[in-house]
Amino acid sequence: MRTYGVPDIIVRWLTSFLCERQQRVKICDIFSDWVTLRGGMPQGTWLGPLIFIILIDDLRPGLLTHKYVDDTTVTEIIEKDSVSEIQNSTATLVEWSKLNRMNINTKKTKEMVMGSCGTEMNTLMISSTAVERVSTYKLLGVVVSSNLKWEDHVSAITSKAARRIWFLKKLKRAGASVEDLAYYYQAVIRPVMEYASPVWHSNLTKGQTKTLEDVQRRAVQIIHGNIPYDEACHLLNILPLADRRLELCRTLFQQIMRDDTHVLHYLLPPRRDTQLTGRLRSSRAHPTVYARTSHFKNSFILHGLNKFQ
């Protein structure tokens, strides 16, 4: 904290807050002995996330790094016939973790290779332990596949939603009102189907779109009985899931486009010359980006450039 210019009095105050903390266990009227904690942040404090962010800020292994609380992902784009640097970056990360007394759990660490770079990828090692190479991995709640397809993610979220629909049936049998059932669906089930949807919506197949919509169709049928799906959605004031995902994508893309400080703004191509676009009746702020593959063409940024400008 001192390296960030935090006043010394605050540093000493936080040190006093964290050091020599004690705890004990109470069962009825019986107390255990006091135990002095050797480390850690009291759970549930406002300072916990902030202090942890400060702690891991200097974790910079050299390659593109994405950090979300205690989850760190290192990404490398390997050009054709080039040499991978992922092992060197991993060694830097391991050294940092040892210096900061935050040992890496090698069993939870995975490696994924996407596409073909024309270079043989050696087994990634962490302290003489081989890192498991996987074809699918759940990253921050999204099941990512090495082939950049979304069958596994759609299967995972529909299964999770189906388990929650069971509770919707129980509420229906218990006599819950239509309003309460609709509220439960929108608060507990639908968010599962929409989580991080800008990442994957534009690359869904028609079959996957139908699979997701069938979950909502099933929930609406439980709430309103055997009436047409469109009519039930109208009565409940619920949009089709595909329309909601599209609107979520539109909202996020327009935020990125308008805000130059947005963390994803750098992914946009440079803006077109305003002197040129100002003379046109209808023009786009950013040029069209051409893609060789359907995956790239349907990715979030290119999809937004084509649909939401």
C-alpha positions, 0 to 999 in steps of 0.5 A: 500500500505504501508503494501506491502512496497510501498515507502511513497512518492508514497503513498502520491502521490496517496493519493493526486491524489485520494482525494478532486477530483472535478467535474462539468457538462457543457451543451453548455456554462452553468456550474454546481457548482463544487462538491467534490467527496466522493470516487471512482477512476477516470474511465479509469486510468491505476492505477484503476485496480492495486489499486483495486487489492491491495485493495481486496488482503486481501479478504480471507474468508477461502475457495477456492476463485477466484477473477476477478476484482470486481467478487468474487467466493467462492468454497467449496468441501464438502466430504461425511458426512462432515459439510459445512463451506460456511456460516462461510466464507460468514460471514468473507467476509461480515465483510471484505466488511463492514470494507472496505466500499464495501457492498455486493449486495445480489440480485446479489449474488447467490449460486449453489450446484453441485452434491450430498455430502450426507449432507443437505445444509442449506440456505446461509444467508447474513446479515439475507437475504437468498441467492438465490440458482440457477441451472444456473448462468452466471459466467464471461461470461460462463453459468454454470449449476449445472448438469455440462452440457452445454445446457444452455451455448450453447443456450446462445452463439448461440442466441447471435451469431444469433443476430450478424448474422443479421448485417452480412446480413445487410452488405451483402445487403449493398454491403460489399465485401466478404473480409469485410464480412469474417473479420466481422464474424471472429472479431465479431461473431466467438469470441462469439462461442469460448469464454472460450472454453477450459472450455466446449469444451471437454464435448460437445455432438455431438448435441451441436457440430453440433448446434455450427457448424450450426451457422458458416455454416449459416454465411458462406452461407451468405458470399459466397452463396449456395456453399458446406460448406467445399468449402466455408470454404476453400475459406475463409480460415476458419477452422471448429469451432470444430477444432479451439476449439480443437487447443485452448485447445491444446495450453492452455494445453501445456502452463500449462504443460510447465510452472511450474508457470502457475496458473493452473499448480497445477491441473496436477498430479506429473510428472513421474520419468524421469529415467523410462520414459527416457528408453521408446520409447514413454512416457508421462510426466504425468501419466494417471488419471482414472475417475469414471464419464464421466464429470470428464473424459472429463474435460479440464485437463484429456482431455488434459492428454489423448489427448495432451501429 
